[in-house]
């Protein structure tokens, strides 16, 4: 339980680590949203949502490769990865804006697509 708790307490460091790991394979932007950002998570019930946006995810093999890399390292973590193309992230723009207004969205990059 302590290991899981540490993911929540150190979610920014974990997201940066994910960004570093993913960017070894593809060019991507990494975000975090939800209860962990708001600080109202419940260990054992909540997860850590990490959307990763890359144009390279149009290629199914590259997308599957990233899932393999991520789950090899974070299989026993409370992280839920969302691998999206820029188009998919634009399609979710309303959803993203509502998360930003709810103060539950963290951007690890200086700009969005």
C-alpha positions as CSV (number, residue, x, y, z in Angstrom):
1,X,0.0,0.0,0.0
2,X,2.9,2.4,0.7
3,X,4.2,2.0,-2.9
4,X,0.7,2.9,-4.3
5,X,0.5,5.9,-1.9
6,X,3.9,7.1,-3.1
7,X,2.5,7.3,-6.7
8,X,-0.2,9.7,-5.5
9,X,2.1,11.8,-3.3
10,X,4.7,12.0,-6.1
11,X,2.4,12.1,-9.2
12,X,4.2,15.0,-10.8
13,X,7.6,13.3,-10.6
14,X,5.9,10.1,-11.9
15,X,4.4,12.0,-14.8
16,X,7.7,13.5,-15.7
17,X,9.3,10.1,-15.5
18,X,6.6,8.8,-17.9
19,X,7.2,11.7,-20.3
20,X,11.0,10.9,-20.3
21,X,10.3,7.2,-20.9
22,X,7.8,7.8,-23.7
23,X,9.9,10.4,-25.4
24,X,12.7,7.9,-25.9
25,X,10.4,6.2,-28.4
26,X,8.2,8.9,-29.8
27,X,7.6,12.6,-29.6
28,X,4.8,13.1,-27.1
29,X,3.1,15.5,-24.7
30,X,2.1,14.2,-21.2
31,X,-0.7,15.5,-19.0
32,X,-2.3,14.5,-15.7
33,X,-6.0,15.0,-14.8
34,X,-8.5,14.1,-12.1
35,X,-8.7,13.6,-8.4
36,X,-4.9,13.4,-7.9
37,X,-4.5,16.9,-9.3
38,X,-7.4,18.3,-7.2
39,X,-6.0,16.5,-4.2
40,X,-9.2,14.7,-3.3
41,X,-8.1,11.2,-4.3
42,X,-8.8,8.0,-2.3
43,X,-6.0,5.5,-2.2
44,X,-7.4,2.1,-3.2
45,X,-10.3,3.6,-5.1
46,X,-8.8,6.4,-7.3
47,X,-6.4,6.1,-10.2
48,X,-3.9,8.5,-11.8
49,X,-5.1,9.4,-15.3
50,X,-2.2,10.2,-17.6
51,X,-3.1,11.2,-21.2
52,X,-0.2,11.0,-23.6
53,X,-0.6,12.7,-27.0
54,X,1.5,11.9,-30.0
55,X,1.1,12.0,-33.8
56,X,3.1,8.8,-33.8
57,X,0.1,7.0,-32.3
58,X,-1.5,6.9,-35.7
59,X,0.8,4.0,-36.2
60,X,-0.7,1.1,-34.3
61,X,2.6,-0.7,-33.8
62,X,4.2,2.4,-32.2
63,X,1.2,2.8,-30.0
64,X,1.3,-0.8,-28.8
65,X,5.1,-0.5,-28.3
66,X,4.5,2.5,-25.9
67,X,1.8,0.5,-24.0
68,X,4.3,-2.3,-23.6
69,X,7.0,0.0,-22.3
70,X,4.6,1.7,-19.9
71,X,3.0,-1.4,-18.5
72,X,6.4,-3.1,-18.1
73,X,7.4,-0.4,-15.7
74,X,4.0,0.6,-14.2
75,X,2.0,-2.6,-14.2
76,X,1.4,-2.7,-10.5
77,X,0.7,1.1,-10.2
78,X,-2.6,2.9,-10.0
79,X,-1.9,4.7,-13.3
80,X,-4.3,4.6,-16.2
81,X,-2.7,5.6,-19.5
82,X,-4.7,7.2,-22.3
83,X,-2.7,7.2,-25.6
84,X,-4.2,9.7,-28.0
85,X,-3.4,11.2,-31.4
86,X,-3.6,15.0,-31.7
87,X,-7.0,14.5,-33.5
88,X,-8.3,12.4,-30.7
89,X,-7.2,15.0,-28.1
90,X,-8.9,17.8,-30.2
91,X,-12.1,15.7,-30.2
92,X,-11.8,15.8,-26.4
93,X,-11.3,19.5,-26.2
94,X,-14.6,20.2,-24.4
95,X,-13.8,17.5,-21.9
96,X,-10.3,19.0,-21.4
97,X,-11.6,22.5,-20.9
98,X,-14.1,21.3,-18.3
99,X,-11.2,19.6,-16.4
100,X,-9.2,22.8,-16.6
101,X,-12.1,24.8,-15.2
102,X,-12.5,22.2,-12.5
103,X,-8.8,22.7,-11.6
104,X,-8.1,19.0,-12.1
105,X,-5.7,19.1,-15.1
106,X,-1.9,19.5,-15.1
107,X,0.0,20.3,-18.2
108,X,3.6,19.1,-18.2
109,X,4.4,20.9,-21.5
110,X,4.4,24.6,-22.3
111,X,1.7,24.3,-25.0
112,X,-1.1,22.1,-26.3
113,X,-1.5,20.9,-29.8
